[in-house]
Amino acid sequence: MLNTLDKYLIKVFFNKILILSIIFLSLIYILTIFEEITFFSETNSNFYFPFLVAIFDTPTSLLEIFPFITFISIQLFFLEIFKKKENELIKTSGLSNIYLIKILTLCAFVFGFFVIIVYYPISSKLKFIYSDIKNSYSIDGKYLKYYSNNGLWIKDEIGENIYIINGEVQRDEFLENVFISKFDKDFNLINNIFSKKVNISKNTWKLEKPIIFEKNKQIKLQEDLSINSHFNVNKINNTFTNLYSLNFFQLAKLKNENRLLGYSSDDINLHLLKISILPIFYSLMVVISSILMFNIKKNKPYLFHLILGILVSVLIHYGNNLFKVFGLTDKIPIYMSIVFPIIVISIISFIGLVRINEK
């Protein structure tokens, strides 16, 4: 059962989270508006579209910085209780610093579950609407990607020509059993090209010894043929699929489709793992921030703590991204790219907590 002090501490913590979230949400929305104005200035959309579309995109951007909002919220929390000398009241009540951190860590853990269960499904739906609107207005709409039971289908436009491409199976950087139909801008057929294996690692595709069908003639080339494309292996795997626009059921469906088509789901697995460990990540951010606050002189100005919070947050963010790249490039096991940073932060947190408990 929570006592009056616990309720007060919890209230202060969530007030800081709420205030910072509103501030960052407003800043993200304003910055997003400028980006959308630039995008829609090249279209025939209504003037209010940038403001509307920015609403759909902002929640996802906020989701990505929640760990750092949590970190800075703890700094503000301690600055408030230090200023009011409420930390001395806590000590006179016979409670330790560890007890205070435990309450805050539990709050962060609950907040993480709220983000997973409530916030993420809502933000993913808004992101899906955002992506749908942007795709419909994108100049890149002249080329499309689609998966079916017959494999991968691509519509691509290069210069005055239109390409309809069908490939049965994608294996690493290669597309197998590829059939390409080349049309002019009026959709008059120019020729058909078939290749058993196509290297799609770059935007210049390499067709291995293709067969060209043109004017009722069949020509089998003994050398490779190169064609330009807007697509490469990375774009094929990611086009129009922002993982933050998919809820958990859609992500599971996408994994199943990739499995049936023989495509990698490493990025989906990383995304699911990253979302699922948010409660743990938020909790560790609370511990790290608390450790810093207990080891910094209490007379430091607010600006110092803000700059410190941003620097530590940026360091953790780029550290996570670095391990993610290692995982996707098979430098380390895929799951370790998410778990290893958590382990490192946990070790640092444990050492810091031991020192705090001695104070």
Helices and strands as residue ranges (DSSP letters): H 4-40, H 49-83, H 86-92, H 97-114, I 115-119, H 120-137, G 139-142, E 144-148, E 151-158, E 161-171, E 174-184, E 189-199, E 204-207, E 211-214, E 217-220, E 225-228, H 233-238, G 243-245, H 248-261, H 266-276, H 278-294, H 302-328, H 336-357
